[in-house]
Amino acid sequence: MNRNKKIVASAAIVIAIVSVIISINQTNTTLRNLFCAPCIEGSNNNLEGSRIIQVTGALGPESIAFDPNGDGPYTGVANGRILKWQGDELGWTEFAVTTSQRCGCLLLAREKVSRE
């Protein structure tokens, strides 16, 4: 039992000494790089200035995409609609509907059939 206490005390002392050495040598880049992600050439921090744009009135987004012209983003939501971001003034607008399970689609389909 006495031997276990000595081992635990010795380990605690070693950990304390290593912690002090690391904290004193913060300017040493070799030690600092042990605890940081490596730098990747050509990388940038563009996402630091990004913001979250909430999708109101729907569950999602399920995915995000941009078209070849750089317009968008477009997002699919749980009720089958595809929404397009039109900027801060317009926000999310309905771009397309991919399901007939949506109430608005059924009403439009019934009206179209009744007109014919």
Backbone as a chain_set.jsonl record, in Angstrom:
{"seq": "MNRNKKIVASAAIVIAIVSVIISINQTNTTLRNLFCAPCIEGSNNNLEGSRIIQVTGALGPESIAFDPNGDGPYTGVANGRILKWQGDELGWTEFAVTTSQRCGCLLLAREKVSRE", "coords": {"N": [[0.828, -1.195, 0.0], [1.926, 1.238, 0.767], [3.822, 1.516, -1.18], [2.263, 1.944, -3.486], [1.243, 4.483, -2.917], [3.575, 5.986, -3.11], [4.155, 5.713, -5.825], [1.942, 6.985, -7.013], [2.259, 9.571, -5.962], [4.746, 10.223, -7.068], [4.107, 10.185, -9.807], [2.27, 12.298, -9.895], [3.936, 14.446, -9.243], [5.728, 14.421, -11.41], [3.946, 15.006, -13.523], [3.148, 17.568, -12.732], [5.599, 18.963, -12.924], [6.15, 18.724, -15.674], [3.95, 20.141, -16.676], [4.501, 22.729, -15.713], [6.89, 23.278, -17.09], [5.98, 23.264, -19.741], [4.136, 25.396, -19.668], [5.835, 27.548, -19.118], [7.403, 27.6, -21.384], [5.892, 28.712, -23.514], [6.516, 30.32, -25.661], [8.114, 28.761, -27.187], [7.967, 27.3, -30.211], [8.004, 24.634, -30.974], [7.068, 23.096, -28.784], [4.562, 24.309, -28.551], [3.341, 23.579, -30.925], [2.775, 20.944, -30.486], [0.27, 20.853, -29.357], [-1.472, 22.051, -31.085], [-3.36, 22.277, -34.148], [-1.925, 21.261, -37.259], [-0.567, 23.619, -39.622], [-1.972, 24.167, -42.795], [-0.887, 24.471, -46.007], [-2.014, 27.079, -48.066], [-4.474, 27.248, -46.886], [-7.261, 29.034, -45.409], [-9.079, 31.383, -43.347], [-11.787, 31.899, -43.88], [-14.351, 31.161, -43.021], [-14.63, 32.107, -40.47], [-15.914, 34.565, -40.358], [-18.494, 33.96, -41.009], [-22.107, 33.509, -40.843], [-25.058, 32.159, -39.296], [-27.919, 31.374, -41.077], [-31.172, 31.265, -40.429], [-33.743, 28.933, -41.241], [-36.959, 29.538, -41.417], [-40.212, 28.285, -40.594], [-40.002, 25.714, -41.562], [-38.647, 22.378, -41.416], [-35.333, 21.749, -41.35], [-32.257, 22.935, -42.721], [-31.877, 20.252, -45.104], [-29.891, 19.848, -46.894], [-27.341, 21.704, -48.638], [-26.702, 23.686, -51.494], [-25.062, 25.212, -54.318], [-25.572, 26.915, -57.423], [-24.081, 26.656, -60.781], [-23.552, 29.302, -61.457], [-22.978, 30.543, -59.146], [-25.085, 31.382, -57.655], [-27.454, 31.297, -54.967], [-27.351, 30.201, -51.559], [-29.062, 27.093, -52.206], [-31.51, 25.119, -50.606], [-32.794, 22.025, -49.472], [-35.742, 21.216, -47.739], [-37.581, 19.506, -45.105], [-40.29, 19.179, -45.852], [-40.371, 18.842, -48.579], [-39.938, 21.066, -50.141], [-37.8, 23.227, -52.064], [-35.676, 25.725, -51.22], [-34.444, 29.006, -51.941], [-31.856, 31.239, -51.195], [-32.27, 34.646, -51.16], [-30.933, 36.892, -50.365], [-30.578, 39.392, -47.72], [-32.84, 41.079, -47.744], [-35.045, 39.716, -49.054], [-34.79, 37.135, -48.087], [-35.321, 33.618, -47.543], [-36.74, 32.107, -50.344], [-39.345, 30.297, -52.047], [-38.245, 27.946, -54.276], [-38.667, 25.559, -55.654], [-40.908, 22.685, -55.634], [-40.927, 19.414, -54.514], [-42.623, 17.325, -53.921], [-45.836, 15.756, -53.809], [-47.11, 15.523, -51.468], [-47.452, 17.736, -49.969], [-49.708, 20.104, -48.627], [-50.418, 22.481, -50.075], [-49.698, 21.766, -52.672], [-51.486, 19.715, -53.297], [-53.908, 21.126, -53.287], [-53.466, 22.908, -55.407], [-53.208, 21.051, -57.48], [-55.787, 19.892, -57.502], [-57.332, 22.123, -58.185], [-56.377, 22.603, -60.753], [-57.188, 20.268, -62.099], [-59.957, 20.529, -61.84], [-60.455, 22.754, -63.439], [-60.049, 21.862, -65.978]], "CA": [[0.0, 0.0, 0.0], [2.832, 2.373, 0.853], [4.487, 1.611, -2.491], [1.294, 2.558, -4.406], [1.184, 5.911, -2.616], [4.798, 6.592, -3.642], [4.02, 5.75, -7.291], [0.966, 8.024, -7.329], [2.884, 10.857, -5.648], [5.783, 10.465, -8.075], [3.434, 10.518, -11.077], [1.709, 13.642, -9.745], [5.055, 15.395, -9.294], [6.204, 14.461, -12.797], [2.938, 15.726, -14.312], [3.235, 18.979, -12.338], [6.838, 19.523, -13.482], [5.953, 18.834, -17.13], [2.996, 21.238, -16.891], [5.211, 23.99, -15.488], [7.834, 23.466, -18.19], [5.204, 23.61, -20.941], [3.565, 26.737, -19.514], [6.925, 28.525, -19.193], [7.929, 27.608, -22.748], [4.838, 28.995, -24.495], [7.106, 30.933, -26.856], [8.781, 27.713, -27.944], [6.99, 26.828, -31.196], [7.987, 23.173, -31.023], [6.137, 22.624, -27.757], [3.225, 24.826, -28.833], [2.795, 22.814, -32.045], [2.296, 19.645, -30.015], [-1.11, 20.961, -28.933], [-2.222, 22.803, -32.097], [-3.504, 21.618, -35.443], [-0.866, 21.705, -38.178], [-0.949, 24.588, -40.65], [-2.087, 23.571, -44.119], [-0.537, 25.488, -46.994], [-3.126, 27.504, -48.909], [-5.735, 27.326, -46.155], [-7.65, 30.381, -44.982], [-10.054, 31.403, -42.256], [-12.956, 32.607, -44.4], [-15.58, 30.809, -42.313], [-14.715, 32.782, -39.177], [-16.85, 35.678, -40.476], [-19.79, 33.489, -41.494], [-23.215, 33.58, -39.894], [-26.092, 31.152, -39.499], [-29.161, 31.923, -41.617], [-32.227, 30.353, -40.006], [-34.835, 28.603, -42.146], [-38.161, 29.566, -40.588], [-41.391, 27.664, -41.171], [-39.7, 24.408, -42.149], [-37.615, 21.589, -40.749], [-34.185, 21.602, -42.229], [-32.094, 22.402, -44.059], [-31.369, 18.889, -45.235], [-28.666, 19.938, -47.681], [-27.055, 23.044, -49.169], [-26.032, 23.62, -52.796], [-24.963, 26.434, -55.116], [-25.613, 26.594, -58.846], [-22.807, 26.965, -61.447], [-23.354, 30.752, -61.538], [-22.677, 31.039, -57.814], [-26.309, 31.814, -56.988], [-27.888, 30.442, -53.874], [-27.484, 28.757, -51.561], [-30.349, 26.405, -52.293], [-31.578, 24.096, -49.57], [-33.987, 21.193, -49.406], [-36.282, 21.096, -46.386], [-38.255, 18.233, -44.863], [-41.612, 19.053, -46.472], [-40.245, 18.669, -50.016], [-39.659, 22.304, -50.853], [-36.426, 23.674, -52.246], [-35.657, 27.155, -50.971], [-33.272, 29.719, -52.445], [-31.558, 32.444, -50.429], [-32.326, 35.821, -52.038], [-30.316, 38.024, -49.682], [-31.198, 39.792, -46.453], [-34.162, 41.701, -47.937], [-36.067, 38.723, -49.386], [-34.598, 35.917, -47.287], [-35.536, 32.349, -48.245], [-37.931, 32.073, -51.2], [-39.617, 28.957, -52.558], [-37.682, 27.776, -55.604], [-39.317, 24.401, -56.28], [-41.573, 21.74, -54.742], [-40.59, 18.088, -55.035], [-43.514, 16.278, -53.433], [-47.269, 16.047, -53.853], [-47.618, 15.318, -50.114], [-47.63, 19.042, -49.349], [-51.095, 20.546, -48.762], [-50.531, 23.463, -51.156], [-49.584, 21.078, -53.959], [-52.737, 19.005, -53.544], [-54.92, 22.111, -53.635], [-53.175, 23.384, -56.76], [-53.498, 19.969, -58.408], [-57.245, 19.756, -57.593], [-57.842, 23.272, -58.942], [-55.999, 22.415, -62.15], [-58.053, 19.222, -62.635], [-61.338, 21.024, -61.918], [-60.527, 23.73, -64.531], [-59.996, 21.153, -67.276]], "C": [[0.868, 1.253, 0.0], [3.529, 2.604, -0.482], [3.561, 2.278, -3.509], [1.197, 4.065, -4.184], [2.405, 6.631, -3.186], [4.709, 6.721, -5.173], [3.059, 6.87, -7.705], [1.555, 9.403, -7.072], [3.947, 11.207, -6.68], [5.17, 10.86, -9.411], [2.856, 11.924, -11.025], [2.8, 14.698, -9.835], [5.574, 15.528, -10.71], [5.229, 15.246, -13.673], [2.989, 17.216, -13.995], [4.46, 19.64, -12.954], [6.708, 19.714, -14.992], [5.002, 19.983, -17.447], [3.66, 22.593, -16.728], [6.161, 24.273, -16.635], [7.091, 23.899, -19.46], [4.649, 25.03, -20.823], [4.629, 27.819, -19.593], [7.395, 28.677, -20.634], [6.846, 27.85, -23.805], [5.388, 29.637, -25.759], [7.829, 29.913, -27.722], [7.774, 27.087, -28.905], [6.923, 25.317, -31.279], [7.011, 22.605, -30.006], [4.714, 23.078, -28.052], [2.575, 24.018, -29.958], [2.335, 21.417, -31.644], [0.799, 19.677, -29.733], [-1.984, 21.73, -29.924], [-2.33, 21.975, -33.37], [-2.407, 22.117, -36.382], [-1.414, 22.706, -39.193], [-0.962, 23.867, -41.999], [-1.845, 24.677, -45.138], [-1.742, 25.806, -47.883], [-4.45, 27.602, -48.172], [-6.014, 28.771, -45.755], [-8.681, 30.267, -43.877], [-11.315, 32.132, -42.684], [-14.225, 32.33, -43.602], [-15.703, 31.487, -40.952], [-15.736, 33.916, -39.212], [-18.231, 35.258, -40.93], [-20.86, 33.614, -40.418], [-24.232, 32.505, -40.25], [-27.352, 31.856, -39.984], [-30.258, 30.911, -41.313], [-33.244, 30.136, -41.121], [-36.089, 28.538, -41.289], [-39.323, 28.907, -41.324], [-41.142, 26.314, -41.807], [-38.687, 23.689, -41.279], [-36.479, 21.385, -41.728], [-33.195, 22.689, -41.909], [-31.557, 20.974, -44.039], [-30.069, 18.868, -46.032], [-28.525, 21.37, -48.179], [-26.336, 22.855, -50.5], [-26.006, 25.005, -53.425], [-25.038, 26.034, -56.574], [-24.297, 27.018, -59.504], [-22.518, 28.463, -61.542], [-22.998, 31.352, -60.182], [-23.899, 31.561, -57.082], [-26.667, 30.824, -55.886], [-27.379, 30.998, -52.571], [-28.933, 28.313, -51.733], [-30.342, 25.362, -51.189], [-32.877, 23.321, -49.689], [-34.448, 21.11, -47.961], [-37.196, 19.88, -46.313], [-39.602, 18.089, -45.558], [-41.556, 19.015, -47.997], [-39.974, 19.938, -50.799], [-38.164, 22.504, -51.017], [-36.468, 25.191, -52.142], [-34.366, 27.753, -51.51], [-33.084, 30.979, -51.601], [-31.453, 33.623, -51.393], [-31.727, 37.061, -51.374], [-31.113, 38.421, -48.452], [-32.594, 40.38, -46.636], [-35.262, 40.674, -48.157], [-35.976, 37.464, -48.537], [-34.748, 34.666, -48.137], [-36.815, 32.447, -49.069], [-38.093, 30.667, -51.74], [-39.148, 28.879, -54.005], [-38.381, 26.643, -56.351], [-39.973, 23.546, -55.206], [-41.367, 20.356, -55.337], [-41.525, 16.988, -54.59], [-44.966, 16.702, -53.555], [-47.899, 15.88, -52.477], [-47.872, 16.635, -49.39], [-49.034, 19.548, -49.635], [-51.279, 21.511, -49.922], [-50.483, 22.804, -52.523], [-50.887, 20.356, -54.29], [-53.844, 19.975, -53.948], [-54.706, 22.627, -55.049], [-53.51, 22.311, -57.786], [-55.006, 19.8, -58.593], [-57.843, 20.905, -58.403], [-57.556, 23.102, -60.423], [-56.899, 21.372, -62.801], [-59.472, 19.748, -62.808], [-61.504, 22.046, -63.043], [-60.628, 23.046, -65.88], [-61.269, 20.437, -67.495]], "O": [[0.565, 2.22, -0.698], [3.793, 3.742, -0.868], [4.017, 3.092, -4.313], [1.084, 4.833, -5.139], [2.292, 7.751, -3.685], [5.14, 7.725, -5.74], [3.339, 7.614, -8.644], [1.37, 10.312, -7.881], [4.04, 12.354, -7.117], [5.664, 11.772, -10.074], [2.942, 12.665, -12.004], [2.595, 15.745, -10.451], [5.835, 16.641, -11.168], [5.655, 16.068, -14.484], [2.883, 18.042, -14.902], [4.371, 20.761, -13.455], [7.111, 20.748, -15.527], [5.235, 20.726, -18.4], [3.413, 23.507, -17.515], [6.229, 25.408, -17.109], [7.539, 24.803, -20.165], [4.693, 25.787, -21.793], [4.352, 28.911, -20.089], [7.749, 29.778, -21.055], [6.887, 27.249, -24.878], [4.785, 29.51, -26.824], [8.123, 30.191, -28.885], [6.835, 26.42, -28.472], [5.876, 24.769, -31.625], [6.212, 21.727, -30.333], [3.764, 22.327, -27.832], [1.364, 23.8, -29.931], [1.586, 20.775, -32.381], [0.124, 18.655, -29.853], [-3.137, 22.029, -29.614], [-1.509, 21.097, -33.635], [-2.006, 23.278, -36.302], [-2.584, 22.642, -39.573], [-0.078, 23.065, -42.299], [-2.528, 25.701, -45.125], [-2.404, 24.9, -48.389], [-5.454, 27.997, -48.765], [-5.119, 29.616, -45.763], [-9.102, 29.166, -43.52], [-11.859, 32.917, -41.908], [-15.094, 33.198, -43.521], [-16.77, 31.447, -40.341], [-16.364, 34.203, -38.193], [-19.069, 36.115, -41.213], [-20.559, 33.8, -39.239], [-24.256, 32.006, -41.375], [-27.8, 32.824, -39.37], [-30.271, 29.819, -41.88], [-33.564, 31.067, -41.862], [-36.269, 27.594, -40.52], [-39.398, 28.972, -42.551], [-42.003, 25.813, -42.532], [-37.961, 24.311, -40.503], [-36.69, 20.885, -42.833], [-33.319, 23.32, -40.859], [-30.883, 20.551, -43.1], [-29.245, 17.97, -45.86], [-29.478, 22.149, -48.143], [-25.473, 21.988, -50.632], [-26.828, 25.862, -53.101], [-24.618, 24.936, -56.937], [-23.475, 27.671, -58.861], [-21.361, 28.858, -61.693], [-22.742, 32.553, -60.088], [-23.77, 32.126, -55.997], [-26.232, 29.672, -55.89], [-27.01, 32.17, -52.5], [-29.878, 29.048, -51.449], [-29.3, 24.789, -50.87], [-33.93, 23.892, -49.972], [-33.628, 20.951, -47.056], [-37.544, 19.295, -47.339], [-40.021, 16.964, -45.832], [-42.593, 19.142, -48.648], [-39.796, 19.882, -52.016], [-37.364, 22.017, -50.218], [-37.196, 25.858, -52.877], [-33.326, 27.094, -51.535], [-34.044, 31.699, -51.328], [-30.65, 33.603, -52.326], [-32.008, 38.18, -51.805], [-32.177, 37.868, -48.175], [-33.45, 40.201, -45.77], [-36.31, 40.75, -47.515], [-36.985, 36.802, -48.298], [-34.355, 34.646, -49.304], [-37.861, 32.83, -48.545], [-37.118, 29.927, -51.879], [-39.596, 29.649, -54.854], [-38.654, 26.76, -57.546], [-39.649, 23.656, -54.024], [-41.604, 20.146, -56.527], [-41.254, 15.816, -54.852], [-45.285, 17.883, -53.417], [-49.105, 16.075, -52.329], [-48.452, 16.64, -48.304], [-49.51, 19.437, -50.765], [-52.23, 21.359, -50.689], [-51.167, 23.25, -53.445], [-51.341, 20.383, -55.434], [-54.629, 19.682, -54.85], [-55.664, 22.768, -55.808], [-54.041, 22.623, -58.852], [-55.466, 19.588, -59.715], [-58.749, 20.695, -59.21], [-58.4, 23.422, -61.26], [-57.335, 21.561, -63.937], [-60.124, 19.452, -63.809], [-62.612, 22.191, -63.56], [-61.22, 23.584, -66.815], [-61.437, 19.779, -68.522]]}, "num_chains": 1, "name": "protein.A"}
